[in-house]
Amino acid sequence: MTSPSPIDIIDNAMFSNTAFALAYTDPDQKWLIRKHLLSLHSEFPSLFPAIDTFTHNDGTIVNLLKIEGYLHIDHSLPMIHLNIWIHELYPSMAPMVQVTTDQTKPIRSNHPFVDPSGVTTSSYLHTWVPYRYDLLGLVYNLVNLFSLDHPFYFLSVPSKCHVSYMSKIECMDQLWCMLHYDMIAFRETTNDEVEKLTNLQDTMRMRVDITNNHIIELDREQIELKKRVEEMINDADTLINWLTINKVNLSLAMGGKVEDAFECVDDESKLVMELVAEDKALDDMIYALEQYVGRCVMSYECYIKQVRILARGQFFVRAKLEKLKGPQILEFLD
């Protein structure tokens, strides 16, 4: 039993009263579709008409004619299986084109004309002109399109003729293909620059944190220095008050050495002065150790060890002072 010819398939689908009713209702439309299908099959015998259900994006299901078969691009390239659906409002509406793919021949990523599902677009479809464009012109356009950029293999094929000899549609397709890959390259370059700027931003944030820590440390040191200055001013005021109360005769100091005005007259006073000087020296040593720790010159463990030794010595010094002069001498030191 021989298989039905394309003419029989088209005539049975168009003009026979079958349960599988197509969505085409206008008789003139049916004859125009028949003409275009036969013209296409005569030029591309590998494409055959068929009947199938089609689901639109809004969920509407219709029975449509479609063209199914393999499109030959070049003997060195694999054939492309196509499904071209004839819209129910054809030729007012452009056909829908889909490339059939499988796991052995997946569609290349970032293809300018075919998405991963196989849906195909082109300038010919975007600029579809009713009664001027037809199925045969669409398939010729697809041949040129896939010669420019095959859906299964990357091709770097220059234009076979000068742009002045190309049609408007061919120029638009080639321009779109060039812009598509330029956009991909620009996007990759932009992503690299964004990544570099993000890394730079993280580095700058780290440097800002380090700078802020330095500023906080300098502010703390400034506060400590101000406190030290206030202590020295208070000590100076205490000394001036002592000189006023005790009415020290400064004429001796003016005529001789300044230290002569503060000579200790007995052994106990000399011992008190030595202990006070030793206490102040220990304070200065503990303060210097704090600075070394803050600058990471000395480890924290070494700092604790040395402070314990100095604090122990200062404890004995102050105990001797309290024994000699009483609690009032410790208030003076504090």
C-alpha positions as CSV (number, residue, x, y, z in Angstrom):
1,M,0.0,0.0,0.0
2,T,1.5,3.3,-1.1
3,S,1.6,6.3,1.2
4,P,-0.7,9.2,0.4
5,S,0.8,12.0,-1.7
6,P,1.1,15.5,-0.3
7,I,-1.8,16.6,-2.5
8,D,-4.0,13.9,-1.1
9,I,-3.0,14.8,2.5
10,I,-3.8,18.5,1.9
11,D,-7.1,17.9,0.0
12,N,-8.3,15.4,2.6
13,A,-7.4,17.8,5.4
14,M,-8.9,20.9,3.8
15,F,-12.0,19.8,2.0
16,S,-13.1,16.5,3.5
17,N,-15.8,16.5,6.2
18,T,-13.8,14.6,8.9
19,A,-14.0,14.6,12.7
20,F,-10.6,16.1,12.8
21,A,-11.7,19.5,11.7
22,L,-9.1,22.1,11.0
23,A,-9.2,25.7,12.2
24,Y,-9.3,27.1,8.7
25,T,-12.8,28.2,7.7
26,D,-12.4,30.6,4.7
27,P,-12.5,28.7,1.4
28,D,-10.2,31.3,-0.2
29,Q,-7.8,30.8,2.7
30,K,-7.8,27.0,2.2
31,W,-7.0,27.3,-1.5
32,L,-4.2,29.8,-0.8
33,I,-2.7,27.5,1.9
34,R,-3.0,24.5,-0.6
35,K,-1.1,26.5,-3.2
36,H,1.7,27.5,-0.8
37,L,2.1,24.0,0.5
38,L,2.4,22.5,-2.9
39,S,4.9,25.2,-4.0
40,L,7.0,24.5,-0.9
41,H,7.0,20.7,-1.4
42,S,8.0,21.1,-5.0
43,E,11.1,23.1,-4.0
44,F,11.9,21.1,-0.7
45,P,10.7,17.5,-1.2
46,S,12.0,16.6,2.3
47,L,9.3,18.7,3.9
48,F,5.9,17.1,4.1
49,P,2.5,18.4,5.2
50,A,0.8,16.9,8.2
51,I,-2.0,17.5,10.7
52,D,-1.6,17.9,14.4
53,T,-2.9,19.8,17.4
54,F,-1.3,23.1,18.5
55,T,-1.5,24.8,21.9
56,H,-1.2,28.6,21.9
57,N,0.4,30.5,24.7
58,D,-3.0,31.3,26.2
59,G,-3.9,27.6,26.4
60,T,-6.1,27.5,23.3
61,I,-5.9,24.1,21.4
62,V,-6.5,24.1,17.7
63,N,-6.1,21.6,14.8
64,L,-3.6,23.0,12.3
65,L,-1.6,21.9,9.3
66,K,2.1,21.8,9.7
67,I,5.1,21.2,7.6
68,E,7.4,18.5,9.0
69,G,10.7,17.2,7.8
70,Y,14.5,17.7,7.5
71,L,16.1,20.8,6.1
72,H,19.4,20.3,4.3
73,I,21.8,23.2,4.8
74,D,25.1,21.8,3.6
75,H,26.5,18.3,3.1
76,S,29.1,18.9,5.8
77,L,26.5,19.9,8.4
78,P,23.8,17.8,10.1
79,M,20.2,18.1,8.8
80,I,17.7,20.1,10.9
81,H,14.3,18.7,11.7
82,L,11.6,21.4,11.4
83,N,8.0,21.8,12.4
84,I,6.4,24.8,10.7
85,W,2.8,25.4,12.0
86,I,0.4,27.2,9.7
87,H,-1.5,29.7,11.8
88,E,-5.3,29.6,11.7
89,L,-5.2,33.2,10.5
90,Y,-2.6,32.6,7.8
91,P,-1.5,34.5,5.7
92,S,-2.4,37.4,8.0
93,M,-0.4,35.9,10.8
94,A,3.1,34.4,10.3
95,P,3.7,30.7,10.8
96,M,5.3,29.3,13.9
97,V,8.6,27.6,13.5
98,Q,10.2,25.1,15.8
99,V,13.5,23.1,15.6
100,T,13.1,19.6,16.9
101,T,16.1,18.5,19.0
102,D,17.1,15.6,21.2
103,Q,19.9,14.8,23.7
104,T,22.3,13.7,21.0
105,K,22.0,17.1,19.2
106,P,21.1,19.8,21.7
107,I,20.7,23.4,20.5
108,R,23.7,25.5,21.2
109,S,23.4,27.9,24.2
110,N,22.9,31.6,23.4
111,H,21.8,31.0,19.8
112,P,20.6,34.2,18.3
113,F,17.6,32.7,16.4
114,V,16.6,29.5,18.3
115,D,15.9,29.2,22.0
116,P,16.6,26.1,24.0
117,S,13.1,24.7,23.4
118,G,13.5,25.0,19.7
119,V,11.2,28.0,19.0
120,T,12.7,29.9,16.1
121,T,12.5,33.5,15.2
122,S,13.9,35.7,12.4
123,S,13.6,39.0,10.7
124,Y,11.3,37.3,8.1
125,L,8.9,36.3,10.8
126,H,9.1,39.6,12.7
127,T,8.4,41.7,9.5
128,W,5.8,39.3,8.1
129,V,3.8,40.9,5.3
130,P,0.5,39.2,4.5
131,Y,0.1,38.0,0.9
132,R,3.6,39.1,0.2
133,Y,5.5,36.6,2.3
134,D,4.8,32.9,2.1
135,L,6.0,29.5,3.3
136,L,8.5,29.1,0.5
137,G,10.1,32.4,1.2
138,L,10.2,31.5,4.9
139,V,12.1,28.2,4.3
140,Y,14.6,29.9,2.0
141,N,15.1,32.5,4.8
142,L,15.7,29.6,7.3
143,V,18.3,28.1,5.0
144,N,20.2,31.4,4.9
145,L,19.7,31.8,8.6
146,F,21.1,28.4,9.6
147,S,23.9,28.8,7.0
148,L,24.8,31.9,8.9
149,D,24.5,30.2,12.4
150,H,23.7,26.5,12.7
151,P,21.6,25.6,15.7
152,F,23.8,22.5,16.6
153,Y,27.3,23.7,15.7
154,F,29.0,27.0,16.0
155,L,30.0,28.4,12.6
156,S,32.2,31.3,11.8
157,V,31.2,31.7,8.1
158,P,31.7,35.1,6.5
159,S,29.2,36.5,4.2
160,K,29.4,35.0,0.7
161,C,28.6,38.2,-1.0
162,H,28.9,41.9,-0.4
163,V,26.2,43.5,1.6
164,S,25.0,45.5,-1.5
165,Y,24.0,42.2,-3.1
166,M,22.1,40.9,0.0
167,S,18.4,41.4,0.5
168,K,17.0,43.5,3.3
169,I,16.0,40.5,5.3
170,E,19.4,38.9,5.0
171,C,21.1,42.1,6.1
172,M,18.8,42.3,9.1
173,D,19.5,38.7,10.1
174,Q,23.2,39.1,9.7
175,L,23.1,42.3,11.7
176,W,21.0,40.7,14.4
177,C,23.5,37.8,14.6
178,M,26.4,40.1,15.0
179,L,24.7,42.3,17.6
180,H,23.6,39.2,19.5
181,Y,27.2,37.9,20.0
182,D,28.5,41.4,20.6
183,M,25.9,41.7,23.4
184,I,27.1,38.3,24.9
185,A,30.7,39.4,24.8
186,F,29.8,42.8,26.3
187,R,27.8,41.1,29.0
188,E,30.7,38.8,29.9
189,T,33.1,41.7,30.0
190,T,30.7,43.7,32.1
191,N,30.3,40.7,34.5
192,D,34.1,40.5,34.8
193,E,34.3,44.2,35.6
194,V,31.5,44.0,38.1
195,E,33.3,41.1,39.8
196,K,36.5,43.0,39.9
197,L,34.8,46.1,41.3
198,T,33.0,43.9,43.9
199,N,36.4,42.5,45.0
200,L,37.8,46.1,45.1
201,Q,34.8,47.2,47.2
202,D,35.4,44.4,49.7
203,T,39.1,45.5,49.9
204,M,38.1,49.1,50.4
205,R,35.7,48.2,53.1
206,M,38.4,46.2,54.9
207,R,40.7,49.2,54.6
208,V,38.0,51.5,56.0
209,D,37.6,49.2,58.9
210,I,41.3,49.2,59.6
211,T,41.4,53.0,59.3
212,N,38.5,53.3,61.7
213,N,40.2,51.1,64.2
214,H,43.3,53.3,64.0
215,I,41.2,56.4,64.5
216,I,39.5,54.9,67.5
217,E,42.9,53.9,68.9
218,L,44.3,57.4,68.3
219,D,41.2,58.9,70.0
220,R,41.7,56.6,73.0
221,E,45.4,57.6,73.2
222,Q,44.4,61.3,73.0
223,I,42.0,60.8,75.9
224,E,44.7,59.1,77.9
225,L,47.2,61.9,77.1
226,K,44.7,64.6,78.1
227,K,44.1,62.7,81.4
228,R,47.8,62.6,81.9
229,V,48.1,66.3,81.3
230,E,45.3,67.0,83.8
231,E,47.1,64.8,86.4
232,M,50.3,66.8,85.8
233,I,48.5,70.1,86.1
234,N,46.9,68.9,89.4
235,D,50.3,67.9,90.6
236,A,51.7,71.3,89.7
237,D,48.8,73.0,91.5
238,T,49.4,70.8,94.6
239,L,53.1,71.8,94.5
240,I,52.2,75.5,94.2
241,N,49.7,75.2,97.1
242,W,52.4,73.5,99.2
243,L,54.9,76.2,98.5
244,T,52.3,78.9,99.4
245,I,51.2,77.2,102.7
246,N,54.8,76.4,103.8
247,K,56.1,79.8,102.7
248,V,59.2,78.4,101.2
249,N,61.9,81.0,100.9
250,L,62.7,81.1,97.2
251,S,65.4,83.5,97.6
252,L,67.7,80.6,98.4
253,A,66.7,78.9,95.2
254,M,67.2,82.1,93.2
255,G,70.6,82.6,94.6
256,G,71.8,79.0,94.4
257,K,70.3,75.8,92.9
258,V,66.6,75.3,92.5
259,E,66.8,71.9,94.2
260,D,68.1,73.6,97.4
261,A,64.6,74.8,98.1
262,F,63.3,71.3,98.4
263,E,66.1,69.7,100.4
264,C,65.0,67.1,102.9
265,V,66.2,67.9,106.4
266,D,66.0,64.4,107.9
267,D,66.5,60.8,106.9
268,E,62.7,60.0,107.1
269,S,61.9,62.8,104.6
270,K,64.7,61.5,102.3
271,L,63.2,58.0,102.5
272,V,59.7,59.3,101.7
273,M,60.9,61.2,98.7
274,E,62.8,58.2,97.4
275,L,59.7,56.0,97.8
276,V,57.5,58.6,96.1
277,A,59.9,58.8,93.2
278,E,60.0,55.0,93.0
279,D,56.2,54.8,93.0
280,K,56.0,57.4,90.2
281,A,58.6,55.5,88.2
282,L,56.6,52.3,88.5
283,D,53.5,54.1,87.3
284,D,55.4,55.3,84.3
285,M,56.7,51.8,83.6
286,I,53.2,50.3,83.7
287,Y,52.0,53.1,81.3
288,A,54.8,52.4,78.9
289,L,54.0,48.6,78.9
290,E,50.3,49.5,78.1
291,Q,51.6,51.4,75.0
292,Y,53.8,48.5,73.9
293,V,50.8,46.1,74.1
294,G,48.6,48.6,72.1
295,R,51.2,48.7,69.4
296,C,51.7,44.9,69.3
297,V,55.3,45.3,70.3
298,M,54.8,43.1,73.4
299,S,52.6,40.0,73.7
300,Y,49.7,40.1,76.1
301,E,51.1,37.2,78.2
302,C,54.4,39.0,78.7
303,Y,52.6,42.2,79.6
304,I,50.6,40.5,82.3
305,K,53.7,38.9,83.8
306,Q,55.6,42.2,83.9
307,V,52.6,44.2,85.3
308,R,52.3,41.7,88.1
309,I,55.9,42.1,89.1
310,L,55.7,45.9,88.9
311,A,52.4,46.0,90.8
312,R,53.9,43.8,93.6
313,G,56.8,46.2,93.9
314,Q,54.5,49.2,93.9
315,F,52.4,47.5,96.6
316,F,55.4,47.3,99.0
317,V,56.5,50.8,98.2
318,R,53.0,52.2,99.1
319,A,52.9,50.0,102.2
320,K,56.2,51.6,103.4
321,L,54.8,55.1,102.6
322,E,51.6,54.5,104.5
323,K,53.7,53.3,107.5
324,L,55.9,56.4,107.4
325,K,53.4,59.2,106.6
326,G,49.9,57.6,106.9
327,P,47.0,57.4,104.3
328,Q,47.3,61.1,103.4
329,I,50.5,60.4,101.4
330,L,48.6,57.8,99.3
331,E,45.9,60.3,98.5
332,F,48.6,62.6,97.3
333,L,50.0,59.9,95.0
334,D,46.5,59.0,93.6
